[in-house]
Amino acid sequence: MTRPLSDWTVGRWLEHWAETTPDKEYLVYPDRGLRYTFRQMNDRVDRMAKGLLSIGVRRGSHVGLWATNVPDWLTMMYACAKIGAVCVTVNTHYKQSELEYLCRHSDMHTLCLIDGTKDTDFVDMVYRMLPELKECSRGHLQSERFPQMRNVVYMGPEKHRGMYNTSELLLLGGLYDQDAYRGICRAVDCQDVVNMQYTSGTTGFPKGVMLTHFNIANNGFYTGENMDFTPDDRLCVCVPLFHCFGIVLATMNCLTHGCTQVMVEKFDPLMVLASVHQERCTALYGVPTMFIAELNHPMAGLFDLTCLRTGIMAGSLCPEALMRQVSAKMHMTVTSVYGLTESSPGMTQTTVRDTFEQRCQTVGRPYPYVEVRVVDPITGQVCPPGVQGEICCRGFNVMRGYYNDPRATAEAIDADGFLHSGDLGVVDEEGCYRITGRIKDMIIRGGENIYPREIEEFLYHMEGVDDVQVVGVPSPKYGEEVGAFIIAKQDFRIAAEDVLDFCRNRIARYKIPKYVFFVDHFPLTGSGKIQKYKLKDEALKLCAEQGLEVI
């Protein structure tokens, strides 16, 4: 029997397990011997939440979280959830212009960050973005460019000019009035927005997807139900928490089932294999490229993976041959989830009880309490089984909307409450869905959604570029790579390396074109519209001529 939808907030779920199984391990970092029980985690979250209140964060405040899967990522996210603040997740691949856009558009009140990655110094980037920060005292940030920004919090013990650090917030939290804190927590409602994730839409400009406690907690719960999760499961989380894959399908699944999360801070196949072996993980997630890296690692045979039983492979098309290898060598009954950020993210999922063919060839059936239908993109009529149309859904999983963008929200969610995915698919007689293509020309590279319009707008600013079109080019490693077709201005010489140099350190690395082609014109329809599908065919032809392997 399907369990009814829950109206518990994210904070209430954490408190439930802290009361019910206080000494059970909840969060484990094997590489540093860090282990938090549910009670320890809840206590730390309460102190962090009160620390955020002490620096002016309130119900509805937008708190940015720019970090890899560090231990206090979840502490900060849960702290926001407890007091009704909105956690705005930031992609760690972002460069300065992308961060500035997000901070402005989201009306960010507080930004929490780590040092950065090997590619980007986050602290240095924030000082360049907010030069006032070095001159102000903590909590007194005033910026003309970012008028809503009041605080920057460094997630660690080090001190930086103008920034709080998490140690200070925990100390401030110990001084906050407990009765007042309890009253604030009680006021939080499951229909409040708890998470905002930025995703590009059909226009290519990032939009803030508003997700509620009700959206993500229930989505995580039914994801776990499809894999028969119980409190005895231990999930190895090596996908980034700033995506729905990590924060919903992984974290909310564990939170609503009372499971243990075994964390990998940043994906490394050897660390994943060692973590599964050492912690006896029962489940593992990843995009296809992650599973390929784990299977092909030269030390893979040294680890005992017989503890694994299930997991999720998603983010891009999952090849049948890879699914068979994962099943045989990693002992997993792998499921797949289909959806998008706007659907929190799951619409459909295969289950551990489905046949191997269903789990390979389809994306499963709708989640409980979610209606999924295939509609003709032109007429809006529902398509019968076997007939291709646009995948749409309606239910608890549909986002609240795009932040400060009612027009885009109305374009995505129709008058009947159905969210339009922009993806093409069919449903079979058994009610399983299969994705067949995209109305949108989105590129999916190794699980990252890339929108051509965004890259085209960026490349238009390069000197010498007259026109540009971006398409997806098949890739054996990532599923798709970015290909850019450029028409250079007359009497102006540009080389592919010039384009790559223009992109480096200005846009996220995964968005930089892998292939750059120079052409004299684009194929057009009779009405003058560019035929992108012909550009994709041309990309394959040019790659073949240049001896480049793409499929």
Backbone torsions as a table, in degrees:
resi	resn	phi	psi	omega
1	MET	NA	133.3	-177.8
2	THR	-73.2	130.7	179.3
3	ARG	-71.9	137.5	-179.6
4	PRO	-63.1	159.9	174.8
5	LEU	-59.6	143.9	-179.4
6	SER	-100.4	142.9	175.5
7	ASP	-103.9	17.1	177.3
8	TRP	-74.0	142.5	173.0
9	THR	-78.2	167.4	177.2
10	VAL	-59.4	-42.5	178.5
11	GLY	-63.3	-37.4	179.5
12	ARG	-66.0	-36.9	177.2
13	TRP	-61.3	-44.7	-179.9
14	LEU	-63.6	-42.5	179.1
15	GLU	-64.3	-36.1	179.1
16	HIS	-58.0	-48.5	-178.4
17	TRP	-73.9	-29.5	175.8
18	ALA	-65.2	-30.2	177.6
19	GLU	-85.1	-37.2	-173.2
20	THR	-84.0	-46.5	-179.6
21	THR	-130.2	65.2	-171.9
22	PRO	-60.1	-32.2	-174.0
23	ASP	-98.3	4.9	178.3
24	LYS	-77.0	139.3	177.7
25	GLU	-65.0	130.3	176.4
26	TYR	-109.1	-49.5	-173.9
27	LEU	-123.8	124.7	-176.3
28	VAL	-130.1	131.0	171.8
29	TYR	-116.6	94.5	-174.0
30	PRO	-61.5	-30.7	-174.5
31	ASP	-71.8	-15.2	-179.7
32	ARG	-130.5	10.2	176.5
33	GLY	64.8	25.7	-178.5
34	LEU	-93.7	126.2	-178.9
35	ARG	-138.2	123.7	176.1
36	TYR	-113.8	130.7	169.5
37	THR	-79.0	170.9	177.7
38	PHE	-60.1	-40.4	-179.8
39	ARG	-66.2	-45.1	179.5
40	GLN	-61.6	-40.9	180.0
41	MET	-65.1	-44.9	-179.6
42	ASN	-62.8	-40.8	179.0
43	ASP	-63.6	-42.6	179.7
44	ARG	-66.1	-40.4	178.4
45	VAL	-62.2	-42.2	179.3
46	ASP	-61.0	-43.3	179.5
47	ARG	-66.6	-38.6	179.2
48	MET	-68.3	-38.5	178.9
49	ALA	-62.5	-43.6	178.5
50	LYS	-68.3	-30.9	174.7
51	GLY	-65.4	-40.6	177.0
52	LEU	-63.7	-40.9	176.3
53	LEU	-60.5	-36.3	-177.8
54	SER	-66.2	-24.5	-179.8
55	ILE	-103.7	15.4	170.7
56	GLY	100.3	1.0	176.5
57	VAL	-71.2	134.8	-176.8
58	ARG	-132.0	174.7	174.9
59	ARG	-57.2	127.1	-178.5
60	GLY	90.7	-10.7	177.1
61	SER	-65.2	145.9	178.8
62	HIS	-98.7	119.0	-176.9
63	VAL	-115.4	114.1	-179.4
64	GLY	-79.3	143.2	-179.9
65	LEU	-129.6	106.9	-173.5
66	TRP	-119.1	89.6	-173.6
67	ALA	-163.1	155.8	168.0
68	THR	-73.0	-172.7	-174.8
69	ASN	-76.4	58.2	-179.1
70	VAL	-76.4	160.5	-176.1
71	PRO	-53.7	-37.7	-176.7
72	ASP	-88.8	7.0	174.4
73	TRP	-59.9	-52.4	-179.1
74	LEU	-69.9	-34.3	176.8
75	THR	-56.8	-46.9	-177.6
76	MET	-68.6	-40.7	-179.2
77	MET	-64.1	-45.6	179.1
78	TYR	-66.9	-34.7	178.4
79	ALA	-62.0	-43.9	176.2
80	CYS	-60.5	-44.7	-177.7
81	ALA	-60.8	-39.3	-176.8
82	LYS	-64.7	-34.4	-175.0
83	ILE	-102.5	5.8	176.7
84	GLY	84.2	10.9	175.0
85	ALA	-79.1	163.6	-177.8
86	VAL	-107.3	121.0	177.3
87	CYS	-83.2	116.4	178.5
88	VAL	-98.5	107.2	-176.0
89	THR	-81.1	137.8	-175.4
90	VAL	-118.9	128.1	178.3
91	ASN	-63.6	127.9	-176.8
92	THR	-71.2	-9.3	177.2
93	HIS	-86.1	-6.2	-175.5
94	TYR	-62.4	145.2	171.2
95	LYS	-100.1	-179.7	-169.3
96	GLN	-61.0	-45.1	-177.3
97	SER	-62.5	-36.2	179.8
98	GLU	-70.3	-39.9	177.1
99	LEU	-64.4	-43.1	-179.7
100	GLU	-61.5	-43.2	178.0
101	TYR	-58.9	-48.2	-177.1
102	LEU	-63.2	-44.4	-178.9
103	CYS	-61.8	-40.7	179.8
104	ARG	-70.0	-50.7	-173.8
105	HIS	-64.9	-35.2	-176.1
106	SER	-83.4	-4.3	-174.6
107	ASP	54.7	47.7	-174.7
108	MET	-65.5	130.4	-180.0
109	HIS	-90.7	-41.5	-177.4
110	THR	-138.6	134.8	177.5
111	LEU	-115.0	123.9	177.8
112	CYS	-107.4	134.7	-174.3
113	LEU	-150.2	164.3	174.3
114	ILE	-109.1	-174.7	178.0
115	ASP	-58.3	-43.8	-178.2
116	GLY	133.8	-160.6	179.8
117	THR	-116.9	-178.6	180.0
118	LYS	-65.4	-19.7	-178.8
119	ASP	-92.3	-25.9	-170.7
120	THR	-141.3	131.0	173.2
121	ASP	-91.2	102.0	-175.7
122	PHE	-62.5	-42.9	-177.3
123	VAL	-62.3	-45.7	-180.0
124	ASP	-62.4	-40.5	-179.9
125	MET	-63.1	-39.6	-180.0
126	VAL	-67.9	-38.1	176.2
127	TYR	-64.2	-35.9	176.2
128	ARG	-68.7	-36.6	-179.8
129	MET	-74.0	-36.3	-177.3
130	LEU	-125.7	74.3	-179.7
131	PRO	-60.6	-21.9	178.9
132	GLU	-65.6	-20.9	-173.7
133	LEU	-61.5	-36.3	-178.4
134	LYS	-72.1	-15.7	-176.9
135	GLU	-101.4	-14.9	-173.7
136	CYS	-97.9	159.9	172.1
137	SER	-86.1	160.7	-176.7
138	ARG	-56.8	133.4	177.2
139	GLY	82.2	4.4	-179.0
140	HIS	-123.7	32.2	179.6
141	LEU	-71.2	131.3	175.0
142	GLN	-133.2	120.8	-178.3
143	SER	-133.6	129.3	177.8
144	GLU	-68.0	-35.7	-177.5
145	ARG	-75.2	-29.7	-179.4
146	PHE	-129.2	75.1	-170.5
147	PRO	-63.7	-23.3	-179.5
148	GLN	-86.0	-16.7	-174.0
149	MET	-73.1	126.8	-179.4
150	ARG	-120.5	-27.2	-175.9
151	ASN	-141.8	150.0	166.2
152	VAL	-124.7	130.3	-177.1
153	VAL	-118.1	123.6	175.7
154	TYR	-87.5	127.4	-176.5
155	MET	-87.2	80.2	-178.4
156	GLY	168.6	177.3	-176.6
157	PRO	-82.8	-16.6	-176.5
158	GLU	-65.8	155.3	178.7
159	LYS	-107.4	136.7	176.8
160	HIS	-130.6	145.7	-178.3
161	ARG	-54.8	126.9	175.8
162	GLY	79.6	-6.7	-177.1
163	MET	-106.9	143.6	163.7
164	TYR	-76.9	163.7	166.4
165	ASN	-124.6	166.9	-174.1
166	THR	-66.2	-29.6	177.0
167	SER	-62.0	-41.2	178.2
168	GLU	-65.7	-40.0	179.5
169	LEU	-63.3	-39.7	178.9
170	LEU	-64.7	-37.9	177.1
171	LEU	-67.3	-44.3	178.0
172	LEU	-61.8	-36.8	179.6
173	GLY	-61.9	-32.1	178.8
174	GLY	-68.0	-16.6	-178.4
175	LEU	-98.5	-8.5	-174.3
176	TYR	-77.2	144.2	-177.3
177	ASP	-63.8	123.2	-174.6
178	GLN	-67.8	-40.2	-179.6
179	ASP	-64.9	-41.4	177.8
180	ALA	-63.3	-39.4	179.4
181	TYR	-62.9	-44.6	179.8
182	ARG	-61.3	-38.7	178.3
183	GLY	-64.0	-39.9	178.3
184	ILE	-63.9	-43.9	-179.8
185	CYS	-63.8	-39.3	-178.8
186	ARG	-65.9	-25.4	-177.0
187	ALA	-77.6	-14.3	-177.9
188	VAL	-72.4	136.5	-176.5
189	ASP	-115.8	150.9	-177.7
190	CYS	-65.4	-18.8	179.2
191	GLN	-90.4	0.7	174.7
192	ASP	-70.4	146.6	173.2
193	VAL	-69.2	131.1	-178.5
194	VAL	-117.1	-23.7	-175.7
195	ASN	-142.4	137.8	175.2
196	MET	-127.2	122.9	-179.5
197	GLN	-119.9	137.1	-177.9
198	TYR	-92.6	127.7	179.3
199	THR	-140.7	140.4	179.3
200	SER	-74.3	142.2	177.5
201	GLY	-101.0	-161.5	-177.2
202	THR	-65.4	-22.6	178.1
203	THR	-82.0	-12.1	179.8
204	GLY	87.8	-6.5	179.3
205	PHE	-95.5	129.6	-175.8
206	PRO	-58.7	139.4	178.6
207	LYS	-126.9	146.1	-178.7
208	GLY	-86.0	110.6	179.5
209	VAL	-83.2	118.7	-178.0
210	MET	-92.2	118.7	-179.5
211	LEU	-116.9	137.3	-177.5
212	THR	-95.9	168.0	172.3
213	HIS	-54.6	-43.9	-178.4
214	PHE	-61.0	-42.3	178.5
215	ASN	-58.8	-59.5	-166.1
216	ILE	-80.4	-34.5	-179.7
217	ALA	-66.4	-44.1	179.6
218	ASN	-70.4	-36.5	177.9
219	ASN	-63.3	-43.0	177.2
220	GLY	-63.3	-40.0	-178.5
221	PHE	-62.2	-50.6	-176.6
222	TYR	-70.4	-25.8	172.2
223	THR	-60.0	-47.1	178.6
224	GLY	-65.5	-37.3	178.9
225	GLU	-60.9	-36.7	179.5
226	ASN	-68.6	-14.8	177.6
227	MET	-111.9	11.4	179.4
228	ASP	58.0	42.1	179.5
229	PHE	-69.6	145.0	173.6
230	THR	-136.9	172.7	177.3
231	PRO	-60.7	-14.7	179.6
232	ASP	-79.3	-10.7	-177.5
233	ASP	-77.0	150.3	177.5
234	ARG	-130.4	111.5	-174.5
235	LEU	-99.1	125.1	173.4
236	CYS	-84.5	118.4	-176.0
237	VAL	-106.7	106.7	178.6
238	CYS	-120.1	3.9	174.9
239	VAL	-90.1	150.4	-176.0
240	PRO	-65.6	139.0	-179.6
241	LEU	-72.0	-18.1	-178.3
242	PHE	-75.7	-7.4	173.2
243	HIS	-101.2	160.5	175.4
244	CYS	-60.1	-31.8	178.6
245	PHE	-54.2	-45.0	-178.5
246	GLY	-80.7	-51.5	-171.1
247	ILE	-77.4	-26.6	-178.8
248	VAL	-104.4	-63.5	-174.9
249	LEU	-62.2	-29.5	178.4
250	ALA	-96.4	-67.8	-171.8
251	THR	-63.7	-46.9	-178.8
252	MET	-69.1	-30.1	173.5
253	ASN	-61.8	-50.8	-179.9
254	CYS	-63.4	-42.3	-177.1
255	LEU	-63.0	-41.1	-176.6
256	THR	-82.0	-10.5	177.7
257	HIS	-112.5	0.5	178.9
258	GLY	67.8	32.3	-177.1
259	CYS	-90.2	173.2	175.5
260	THR	-97.8	133.8	174.5
261	GLN	-101.7	119.4	175.6
262	VAL	-101.6	113.1	-167.7
263	MET	-99.1	142.3	168.9
264	VAL	-116.6	120.1	-171.6
265	GLU	-62.0	-43.3	178.2
266	LYS	-144.8	135.5	-170.8
267	PHE	-54.3	127.4	172.4
268	ASP	-148.3	120.2	-173.2
269	PRO	-58.5	-36.9	179.4
270	LEU	-67.2	-41.0	178.5
271	MET	-64.8	-37.1	178.2
272	VAL	-64.8	-48.9	-179.7
273	LEU	-60.5	-43.5	180.0
274	ALA	-65.8	-38.4	-179.5
275	SER	-66.9	-44.5	177.9
276	VAL	-60.2	-45.2	-179.0
277	HIS	-63.6	-50.7	-175.0
278	GLN	-68.4	-42.3	-173.7
279	GLU	-94.8	1.2	-179.9
280	ARG	53.2	52.7	-179.9
281	CYS	-67.1	143.6	-180.0
282	THR	-101.5	-11.5	-177.2
283	ALA	-146.1	152.6	-177.9
284	LEU	-148.9	139.1	178.5
285	TYR	-114.0	162.4	172.3
286	GLY	170.5	164.4	169.6
287	VAL	-86.4	163.0	-176.0
288	PRO	-51.4	-40.4	-178.3
289	THR	-62.8	-30.6	177.8
290	MET	-67.6	-46.0	179.3
291	PHE	-64.2	-37.5	177.4
292	ILE	-61.5	-44.1	179.9
293	ALA	-63.6	-37.4	179.9
294	GLU	-69.7	-44.7	-179.0
295	LEU	-66.0	-34.4	-175.1
296	ASN	-92.3	-0.2	-178.8
297	HIS	-65.4	136.0	-176.9
298	PRO	-61.7	-18.7	-179.9
299	MET	-102.6	7.5	-174.9
300	ALA	-55.8	-37.0	-176.8
301	GLY	-68.7	-10.9	-178.7
302	LEU	-82.2	-10.7	-172.9
303	PHE	-108.0	142.0	177.9
304	ASP	-89.8	111.0	-177.7
305	LEU	-108.3	13.1	-177.0
306	THR	-67.6	-13.7	177.4
307	CYS	-70.9	-23.3	-178.2
308	LEU	-69.7	145.2	176.7
309	ARG	-133.4	-27.7	-176.6
310	THR	-156.0	-177.9	179.2
311	GLY	165.2	-170.0	-179.4
312	ILE	-129.8	132.0	167.9
313	MET	-115.0	117.7	-176.0
314	ALA	-154.1	-175.3	178.2
315	GLY	100.9	-27.6	173.5
316	SER	-162.7	178.9	-177.3
317	LEU	-59.5	136.4	-176.6
318	CYS	-103.6	106.3	-177.2
319	PRO	-62.5	142.7	-178.8
320	GLU	-62.5	-39.5	-179.9
321	ALA	-61.0	-39.4	178.8
322	LEU	-67.9	-41.9	178.3
323	MET	-59.1	-38.5	179.5
324	ARG	-67.4	-39.2	177.8
325	GLN	-64.6	-43.6	179.8
326	VAL	-63.7	-40.1	178.6
327	SER	-64.0	-43.9	-175.6
328	ALA	-77.5	-43.2	-171.7
329	LYS	-95.3	-21.8	-178.6
330	MET	-115.1	1.3	171.3
331	HIS	62.6	31.7	-173.9
332	MET	-111.5	136.9	166.5
333	THR	-91.1	94.7	-170.7
334	VAL	-81.3	136.5	173.4
335	THR	-109.7	165.5	174.9
336	SER	-130.1	148.4	179.9
337	VAL	-118.7	136.5	172.5
338	TYR	-115.0	139.1	174.8
339	GLY	169.3	-160.1	178.3
340	LEU	-153.9	165.6	-177.2
341	THR	-51.5	-40.4	-177.7
342	GLU	-65.0	-14.8	177.2
343	SER	-111.1	19.6	164.4
344	SER	75.2	10.5	-0.6
345	PRO	-108.8	-11.5	-167.9
346	GLY	-75.7	131.3	167.8
347	MET	-105.5	-48.4	-178.2
348	THR	-132.1	158.3	176.4
349	GLN	-156.1	143.0	168.8
350	THR	-78.6	163.9	-177.6
351	THR	-123.2	167.8	178.4
352	VAL	-67.8	-12.0	179.8
353	ARG	-95.3	-6.4	178.3
354	ASP	-74.3	158.6	176.5
355	THR	-69.8	162.1	178.3
356	PHE	-59.4	-40.5	-179.5
357	GLU	-63.0	-41.7	178.4
358	GLN	-64.2	-39.7	-178.5
359	ARG	-72.1	-24.9	178.6
360	CYS	-86.9	-41.9	-167.5
361	GLN	-99.0	-9.2	-179.8
362	THR	-133.4	172.4	173.8
363	VAL	-108.1	20.3	171.5
364	GLY	83.0	-160.2	-175.8
365	ARG	-108.9	166.5	-179.7
366	PRO	-63.0	151.0	170.9
367	TYR	-62.4	154.8	173.3
368	PRO	-55.9	144.0	177.6
369	TYR	65.3	18.5	175.8
370	VAL	-123.2	128.1	173.7
371	GLU	-94.4	128.9	174.9
372	VAL	-122.6	135.7	177.4
373	ARG	-143.6	157.3	177.0
374	VAL	-106.0	124.2	-176.6
375	VAL	-124.2	149.7	175.6
376	ASP	-67.0	122.9	-176.2
377	PRO	-62.4	-22.1	-177.9
378	ILE	-91.0	-50.1	-173.6
379	THR	-91.8	-23.3	-176.1
380	GLY	81.1	2.2	-179.8
381	GLN	-76.5	144.4	179.3
382	VAL	-69.4	131.8	-178.7
383	CYS	-85.9	142.7	175.8
384	PRO	-74.5	167.1	177.9
385	PRO	-52.5	137.1	177.7
386	GLY	88.5	-9.9	-179.4
387	VAL	-102.3	128.8	-176.0
388	GLN	-73.5	142.4	175.4
389	GLY	-164.4	-170.7	-179.7
390	GLU	-85.3	136.3	177.2
391	ILE	-78.6	126.5	177.9
392	CYS	-131.5	154.9	177.4
393	CYS	-144.8	157.4	176.9
394	ARG	-142.7	136.1	179.1
395	GLY	158.8	-165.8	-176.7
396	PHE	-62.0	-21.2	-172.5
397	ASN	-84.4	-11.5	-175.6
398	VAL	-72.8	132.7	-176.8
399	MET	-54.6	160.4	171.6
400	ARG	-65.7	-34.4	-179.3
401	GLY	148.5	-177.8	174.7
402	TYR	-89.2	136.1	-176.2
403	TYR	-63.2	125.3	177.0
404	ASN	55.0	33.4	-179.6
405	ASP	-145.5	69.7	-178.7
406	PRO	-63.0	-30.0	-180.0
407	ARG	-66.0	-47.4	179.5
408	ALA	-65.8	-34.4	177.4
409	THR	-62.6	-44.4	179.8
410	ALA	-65.7	-30.1	177.5
411	GLU	-72.6	-30.3	-177.3
412	ALA	-86.8	-34.7	-176.7
413	ILE	-116.9	119.2	-175.1
414	ASP	-79.3	179.6	-175.0
415	ALA	-63.9	-22.0	178.7
416	ASP	-91.6	3.9	177.8
417	GLY	87.1	8.9	178.9
418	PHE	-86.8	130.2	175.3
419	LEU	-84.4	126.8	179.5
420	HIS	-94.0	122.8	-172.7
421	SER	-81.3	-26.6	-171.8
422	GLY	81.7	-1.2	179.2
423	ASP	-100.6	147.3	177.5
424	LEU	-98.7	143.6	179.5
425	GLY	-165.1	177.7	176.4
426	VAL	-136.0	157.8	174.5
427	VAL	-116.6	139.8	179.9
428	ASP	-94.0	-179.6	-176.2
429	GLU	-66.0	-20.8	179.7
430	GLU	-91.5	2.8	177.2
431	GLY	85.5	11.8	177.1
432	CYS	-92.2	142.6	-176.5
433	TYR	-103.1	149.6	177.6
434	ARG	-134.0	131.8	-179.5
435	ILE	-88.2	128.8	-174.7
436	THR	-114.3	-12.6	-179.1
437	GLY	171.7	-168.7	-178.6
438	ARG	-135.6	134.0	170.7
439	ILE	-70.2	-45.3	174.3
440	LYS	-70.9	154.5	178.9
441	ASP	-97.0	30.9	179.6
442	MET	-58.5	142.8	175.5
443	ILE	-103.8	133.7	175.2
444	ILE	-112.5	109.3	-178.5
445	ARG	-111.7	105.7	177.6
446	GLY	56.7	34.6	179.1
447	GLY	93.6	-9.7	178.1
448	GLU	-93.2	129.2	176.3
449	ASN	-82.3	124.7	-179.0
450	ILE	-123.0	129.9	-176.5
451	TYR	-108.9	115.7	-174.8
452	PRO	-51.7	-39.0	-177.1
453	ARG	-58.0	-39.0	-179.0
454	GLU	-62.6	-42.8	-179.5
455	ILE	-72.6	-36.9	177.5
456	GLU	-61.1	-45.0	179.0
457	GLU	-60.8	-37.5	-179.9
458	PHE	-67.7	-46.7	-176.3
459	LEU	-70.6	-22.0	175.8
460	TYR	-60.1	-24.2	-177.8
461	HIS	-82.6	-4.0	179.9
462	MET	-80.2	133.4	179.9
463	GLU	-60.3	132.4	177.6
464	GLY	95.8	-10.4	179.8
465	VAL	-88.4	121.0	178.6
466	ASP	-91.6	-42.7	178.1
467	ASP	-153.4	155.2	-178.4
468	VAL	-150.7	142.0	173.3
469	GLN	-133.2	137.1	-177.3
470	VAL	-116.6	134.0	-180.0
471	VAL	-136.4	165.5	175.0
472	GLY	-88.1	135.2	178.4
473	VAL	-115.8	128.4	-177.7
474	PRO	-54.4	141.7	-179.8
475	SER	-136.3	131.2	178.4
476	PRO	-68.3	-22.2	-177.0
477	LYS	-93.6	-46.9	-172.0
478	TYR	-107.9	-0.5	-176.6
479	GLY	90.6	-53.8	175.1
480	GLU	-147.4	150.7	172.2
481	GLU	-122.6	161.9	179.8
482	VAL	-84.4	127.7	174.8
483	GLY	-120.6	132.0	-178.4
484	ALA	-115.8	124.8	173.0
485	PHE	-99.8	123.6	-174.1
486	ILE	-123.6	133.9	168.2
487	ILE	-102.7	116.0	-178.7
488	ALA	-81.4	152.7	176.3
489	LYS	-65.6	152.3	-176.8
490	GLN	-58.9	136.0	179.3
491	ASP	63.4	23.8	178.5
492	PHE	-122.9	127.2	-177.5
493	ARG	-100.8	126.4	175.9
494	ILE	-129.7	138.4	174.9
495	ALA	-108.9	161.8	179.4
496	ALA	-57.7	-39.4	-179.1
497	GLU	-63.9	-31.0	176.6
498	ASP	-63.6	-39.5	179.5
499	VAL	-65.4	-44.5	-179.9
500	LEU	-64.3	-40.5	177.8
501	ASP	-62.5	-37.8	179.2
502	PHE	-64.0	-34.2	-176.8
503	CYS	-81.5	-34.1	-172.9
504	ARG	-57.1	133.3	177.3
505	ASN	65.1	9.9	177.0
506	ARG	-116.9	-30.0	171.3
507	ILE	-129.6	161.1	-178.2
508	ALA	-55.8	142.9	-173.8
509	ARG	-57.8	-38.3	-177.1
510	TYR	-69.8	-14.0	178.8
511	LYS	-90.3	-12.1	-177.4
512	ILE	-69.3	130.7	-178.0
513	PRO	-57.3	133.4	172.9
514	LYS	-79.5	-35.9	-178.8
515	TYR	-121.5	134.4	176.9
516	VAL	-125.8	121.6	-178.7
517	PHE	-119.7	137.6	177.4
518	PHE	-106.8	127.0	-177.3
519	VAL	-131.7	165.4	179.5
520	ASP	-91.8	-23.9	-179.4
521	HIS	-160.1	166.2	176.2
522	PHE	-107.3	147.2	175.4
523	PRO	-66.5	135.2	-175.2
524	LEU	-123.9	152.7	171.0
525	THR	-79.1	175.1	178.0
526	GLY	-61.2	-26.6	-179.4
527	SER	-93.2	4.5	175.7
528	GLY	92.6	7.7	178.5
529	LYS	-84.9	142.9	-178.4
530	ILE	-73.8	133.1	179.8
531	GLN	-93.4	92.0	-175.1
532	LYS	-66.7	-29.9	-179.1
533	TYR	-64.7	-30.3	176.8
534	LYS	-72.8	-31.4	175.4
535	LEU	-65.5	-37.8	177.3
536	LYS	-61.9	-43.6	177.3
537	ASP	-62.5	-40.0	179.2
538	GLU	-65.6	-36.3	178.9
539	ALA	-62.3	-43.2	178.4
540	LEU	-62.6	-40.9	-179.7
541	LYS	-64.9	-45.1	-178.8
542	LEU	-67.0	-37.9	177.8
543	CYS	-63.8	-40.1	178.8
544	ALA	-63.6	-42.0	179.4
545	GLU	-63.8	-32.0	-179.0
546	GLN	-91.4	2.8	178.5
547	GLY	74.0	25.7	-178.9
548	LEU	-97.0	128.9	-179.9
549	GLU	-81.9	122.5	179.6
550	VAL	-123.7	-25.3	179.4
551	ILE	-138.2	NA	NA
